[in-house]
Amino acid sequence: MPMKRLLVFLLLALLITPLVLADEYEEENEYEAGYTSLAVAGVAMIAVGVAYYALTKRKLIITHQRSSSWGFEIKMEHPYMTVIGPVSPMTVHHFFTITGTLLVFVHFFSCGNYTGLAGTTGLAMAVVLVLLNVMGFIGRSINHSIIAAAKANDMERARKYVNRYEKWKKLHILLAIIFAVLLAAHLNAID
């Protein structure tokens, strides 16, 4: 329980960071967003969260083993790495993607003008990131419903949720692709 409180505190601190870091004394260009390093760190965290979940889910390179402590094993045969930890790969995915989104929003909120290609793509990325995070929570809810229906031996209800999950997954992946395309356009526009 103390770990959950710490994570909630960390997320709240990241939410108010843009207000605390606002610098009203420097002369600034309204077309440029600040805190670019936080945006880079945020996008990197999102990428790590997505890659870790994809690789552990498909057991391509990494497997995950539940344990009360953290660690990892490296092997010369497939799968090449086992990550040991008290949380699931989905929880790791959520932590990295939500925290990364909050860091990206520090950069987003520091911009005063969202016109032009850089501003428009930045605004669109912010909307897509919100949708991706909301969709993530919806997907987690559907996943819990599938597990609950299966435990209750209600296969008809479980199939219904699996069908919803398949539709949800396609939309979630589509939004992730849209985000990647917008990110590429945004990076191209700011150079």
Phi, psi and chi 1 to 4 in degrees:
 res  aa     phi    psi   chi1   chi2   chi3   chi4
   1 MET       -  -40.6 -168.8   62.0  144.8      -
   2 PRO   -60.8  -32.0  -21.8   30.0      -      -
   3 MET   -65.2  -39.5 -177.3   62.3  142.5      -
   4 LYS   -64.5  -40.7  -74.6 -174.7  179.4 -179.1
   5 ARG   -64.3  -39.3  -72.7 -175.6 -178.4  158.0
   6 LEU   -63.9  -41.8  178.0   65.1      -      -
   7 LEU   -65.9  -40.3  -71.8  174.5      -      -
   8 VAL   -63.0  -43.4  168.0      -      -      -
   9 PHE   -61.1  -43.6  175.6   75.8      -      -
  10 LEU   -61.6  -44.9  175.1   66.4      -      -
  11 LEU   -65.1  -39.8  -68.8  175.2      -      -
  12 LEU   -65.4  -40.3  -72.3  174.3      -      -
  13 ALA   -61.6  -40.9      -      -      -      -
  14 LEU   -67.5  -31.5  -73.8  171.3      -      -
  15 LEU   -67.4  -35.4  -80.0  172.1      -      -
  16 ILE   -92.9   -3.2   63.1  167.0      -      -
  17 THR   -54.5  -43.7  -60.5      -      -      -
  18 PRO   -58.8  -35.9  -20.6   28.8      -      -
  19 LEU   -69.4  -40.4  -60.2  172.8      -      -
  20 VAL   -70.4  -38.2  173.7      -      -      -
  21 LEU   -83.7   -5.6  -66.2  176.3      -      -
  22 ALA   -58.1  126.8      -      -      -      -
  23 ASP  -112.0  104.3 -173.7    5.7      -      -
  24 GLU   -88.0   -6.8  -62.2  174.7   15.2      -
  25 TYR   -95.2  -20.5  -57.4  108.6      -      -
  26 GLU   -85.4  147.5  -82.1 -172.5   34.1      -
  27 GLU   -76.7  127.9 -171.6  175.7  -45.7      -
  28 GLU  -129.7  154.5   57.7 -174.6   54.7      -
  29 ASN   -89.7  121.4 -178.2  -10.7      -      -
  30 GLU   -65.2  -16.0   69.5  174.7  -43.7      -
  31 TYR   -89.0   -7.6  -66.3   99.8      -      -
  32 GLU  -109.2  133.6  -70.6 -175.6   17.1      -
  33 ALA   -91.4  145.3      -      -      -      -
  34 GLY   -93.1 -174.9      -      -      -      -
  35 TYR    56.3   42.0  -48.8  108.5      -      -
  36 THR   -60.4  -36.0  -55.4      -      -      -
  37 SER   -63.1  -34.0   57.9      -      -      -
  38 LEU   -69.0  -36.0  -69.4  179.0      -      -
  39 ALA   -65.8  -41.1      -      -      -      -
  40 VAL   -63.5  -45.1  169.9      -      -      -
  41 ALA   -62.5  -40.0      -      -      -      -
  42 GLY   -64.7  -45.8      -      -      -      -
  43 VAL   -65.0  -37.8  169.7      -      -      -
  44 ALA   -63.2  -41.8      -      -      -      -
  45 MET   -64.1  -40.5  -73.2 -176.2   79.6      -
  46 ILE   -61.4  -45.0  -68.3  167.7      -      -
  47 ALA   -62.7  -42.0      -      -      -      -
  48 VAL   -63.5  -43.4  165.6      -      -      -
  49 GLY   -62.2  -41.9      -      -      -      -
  50 VAL   -69.0  -46.4  169.1      -      -      -
  51 ALA   -63.7  -43.3      -      -      -      -
  52 TYR   -61.5  -45.8  179.3   75.5      -      -
  53 TYR   -65.2  -44.5 -179.4   68.6      -      -
  54 ALA   -62.8  -42.4      -      -      -      -
  55 LEU   -71.7  -35.2  -68.1  173.9      -      -
  56 THR   -78.3  -34.4   54.3      -      -      -
  57 LYS   -64.9  -41.5 -179.0  177.5  179.9 -178.3
  58 ARG   -92.7   -2.8  -70.7  164.1 -173.7   80.4
  59 LYS    52.1   38.3  -63.8  179.8  173.6   77.3
  60 LEU   -71.2  -50.1  -64.1  174.8      -      -
  61 ILE  -126.5  -34.8  -62.3  171.4      -      -
  62 ILE  -118.4  139.7  -56.7  170.7      -      -
  63 THR  -117.7  161.8   57.8      -      -      -
  64 HIS  -121.9  135.2 -174.0   85.7      -      -
  65 GLN  -126.1  129.2  178.0 -178.4  -27.9      -
  66 ARG   -73.9  135.9  -75.8  -83.8 -171.7  143.2
  67 SER  -161.0  163.7  175.3      -      -      -
  68 SER   -78.2  -13.0   60.4      -      -      -
  69 SER  -127.5  162.2   59.7      -      -      -
  70 TRP   -88.3  152.0  -72.6   97.0      -      -
  71 GLY   175.4 -179.3      -      -      -      -
  72 PHE  -155.1  156.7   65.4   92.6      -      -
  73 GLU  -126.7  137.9  -63.2  172.7   -7.7      -
  74 ILE  -113.4  131.2  -62.9  177.8      -      -
  75 LYS  -124.2  160.2  -60.3  178.1  -90.9 -174.6
  76 MET   -87.1  -10.2  -64.7  -53.7  -69.7      -
  77 GLU  -113.6  168.0   68.3  -85.6   -9.2      -
  78 HIS   -71.9  138.6 -175.1  -92.6      -      -
  79 PRO   -71.3  143.4   26.0  -30.1      -      -
  80 TYR   -76.7  -20.6  -57.5  105.2      -      -
  81 MET  -141.2  138.5 -178.5 -179.9 -149.2      -
  82 THR  -119.0  121.8  -59.8      -      -      -
  83 VAL   -95.8  130.3  175.2      -      -      -
  84 ILE  -111.6  130.9  -56.7  163.3      -      -
  85 GLY  -171.5  165.9      -      -      -      -
  86 PRO   -81.9   -6.0   27.5  -32.1      -      -
  87 VAL  -119.5  158.9  -63.3      -      -      -
  88 SER   -79.1  160.7   71.4      -      -      -
  89 PRO   -57.7  -32.4  -26.5   34.3      -      -
  90 MET   -65.0  -39.3 -179.6   59.6   73.0      -
  91 THR   -66.4  -40.0  -57.6      -      -      -
  92 VAL   -61.9  -44.9  172.2      -      -      -
  93 HIS   -57.2  -48.7  170.0   73.3      -      -
  94 HIS   -62.5  -43.6  -77.2  151.7      -      -
  95 PHE   -59.2  -50.0  173.0   77.1      -      -
  96 PHE   -67.9  -40.2  -84.0  101.7      -      -
  97 THR   -73.5  -38.6   54.7      -      -      -
  98 ILE   -69.6  -45.2  -68.1  168.6      -      -
  99 THR   -63.9  -41.4  -54.2      -      -      -
 100 GLY   -61.6  -40.9      -      -      -      -
 101 THR   -61.4  -43.2  -62.3      -      -      -
 102 LEU   -62.7  -39.4  -67.3  173.0      -      -
 103 LEU   -66.0  -39.9  -69.7  174.2      -      -
 104 VAL   -63.8  -36.9  168.4      -      -      -
 105 PHE   -66.8  -28.0  -83.5    2.3      -      -
 106 VAL   -58.9  -45.6  172.9      -      -      -
 107 HIS   -65.1  -45.4  172.1   69.7      -      -
 108 PHE   -60.2  -46.0  172.2   74.6      -      -
 109 PHE   -73.2  -13.1  -71.1  130.7      -      -
 110 SER   -82.2   -6.7   70.6      -      -      -
 111 CYS   -87.7  136.7 -175.6      -      -      -
 112 GLY   -97.3  -10.7      -      -      -      -
 113 ASN  -145.2  125.9 -169.8  -30.9      -      -
 114 TYR  -108.7   33.0  -60.8  103.3      -      -
 115 THR   -92.4  170.7   59.3      -      -      -
 116 GLY    77.2  173.4      -      -      -      -
 117 LEU   -65.5  -42.2 -174.9   58.0      -      -
 118 ALA   -64.1  -44.9      -      -      -      -
 119 GLY   -67.8  -41.1      -      -      -      -
 120 THR   -66.5  -44.0  -55.4      -      -      -
 121 THR   -68.1  -34.6   55.3      -      -      -
 122 GLY   -63.5  -44.0      -      -      -      -
 123 LEU   -63.7  -42.9 -175.2   60.6      -      -
 124 ALA   -64.3  -39.6      -      -      -      -
 125 MET   -62.7  -39.1  -79.3 -169.5  -55.0      -
 126 ALA   -62.3  -43.9      -      -      -      -
 127 VAL   -63.1  -44.9  169.9      -      -      -
 128 VAL   -64.4  -39.0  170.9      -      -      -
 129 LEU   -62.9  -41.0  -85.3  175.8      -      -
 130 VAL   -62.4  -46.1  168.3      -      -      -
 131 LEU   -61.5  -42.0  -70.1  172.6      -      -
 132 LEU   -61.4  -42.8  -85.2  166.3      -      -
 133 ASN   -68.0  -42.4  -80.3  -84.3      -      -
 134 VAL   -62.6  -44.4  168.4      -      -      -
 135 MET   -61.7  -34.4  -71.5  -66.8  -65.0      -
 136 GLY   -61.3  -43.3      -      -      -      -
 137 PHE   -68.2  -35.6  -74.3  107.6      -      -
 138 ILE   -65.1  -43.1  -68.6  169.6      -      -
 139 GLY   -62.2  -40.0      -      -      -      -
 140 ARG   -63.9  -38.8 -169.5  169.5 -169.2  145.2
 141 SER   -64.4  -43.5  172.9      -      -      -
 142 ILE   -62.3  -41.9  -65.5  169.8      -      -
 143 ASN   -60.6  -43.7 -168.3   28.4      -      -
 144 HIS   -63.4  -36.5  -74.1  -56.3      -      -
 145 SER   -66.8  -37.4  -62.9      -      -      -
 146 ILE   -62.7  -46.8  -68.0  168.8      -      -
 147 ILE   -63.7  -43.4  -67.3  168.4      -      -
 148 ALA   -63.5  -41.7      -      -      -      -
 149 ALA   -66.4  -39.9      -      -      -      -
 150 ALA   -66.1  -40.4      -      -      -      -
 151 LYS   -65.2  -32.3  -77.4 -177.7 -179.7  177.7
 152 ALA   -84.1    2.4      -      -      -      -
 153 ASN    62.1   26.8 -113.4   -4.0      -      -
 154 ASP   -98.6   81.8 -172.1  -10.0      -      -
 155 MET   -68.2  -30.0  -67.8  -53.4  135.5      -
 156 GLU   -65.1  -45.9 -174.1  176.7  -37.3      -
 157 ARG   -66.6  -38.8 -166.9  171.1   61.4  135.0
 158 ALA   -61.4  -43.5      -      -      -      -
 159 ARG   -61.6  -38.8  -92.1 -167.7  -66.4  -81.9
 160 LYS   -60.6  -44.8  179.4  179.5   87.9  170.3
 161 TYR   -70.8  -33.3  -75.3  119.0      -      -
 162 VAL   -64.0  -41.0  166.7      -      -      -
 163 ASN   -62.0  -42.6  -71.9  -23.8      -      -
 164 ARG   -61.6  -41.7  -77.8 -173.9 -170.3  170.4
 165 TYR   -63.0  -41.3 -177.2   79.1      -      -
 166 GLU   -62.0  -41.6  -69.4  -59.4  -39.0      -
 167 LYS   -67.6  -42.2  -68.7  173.8 -174.8  171.4
 168 TRP   -59.8  -44.4  167.9   87.8      -      -
 169 LYS   -60.6  -42.9 -172.5  167.1  122.4  179.1
 170 LYS   -62.1  -43.0  -71.5  175.1 -175.9  174.0
 171 LEU   -66.9  -40.7 -177.2   57.7      -      -
 172 HIS   -63.6  -43.2 -163.3   61.7      -      -
 173 ILE   -67.1  -40.5  -69.6  170.0      -      -
 174 LEU   -59.4  -45.3  175.8   63.8      -      -
 175 LEU   -62.4  -38.1  -74.8  171.0      -      -
 176 ALA   -64.5  -39.3      -      -      -      -
 177 ILE   -67.0  -42.2  -68.8  168.2      -      -
 178 ILE   -60.0  -42.8  -69.4  169.8      -      -
 179 PHE   -59.8  -45.0  175.6   76.8      -      -
 180 ALA   -62.5  -41.2      -      -      -      -
 181 VAL   -65.4  -43.6  169.0      -      -      -
 182 LEU   -64.0  -38.6  -72.9  169.6      -      -
 183 LEU   -62.3  -44.4  177.3   62.2      -      -
 184 ALA   -62.0  -43.4      -      -      -      -
 185 ALA   -65.3  -39.2      -      -      -      -
 186 HIS   -63.8  -47.6 -177.5   71.1      -      -
 187 LEU   -64.1  -36.0  -67.2  174.1      -      -
 188 ASN   -67.9  -36.4 -171.4   44.1      -      -
 189 ALA   -73.0  -28.8      -      -      -      -
 190 ILE   -85.5  -12.6   59.8  171.9      -      -
 191 ASP   -79.2      -  -79.2  -21.9      -      -
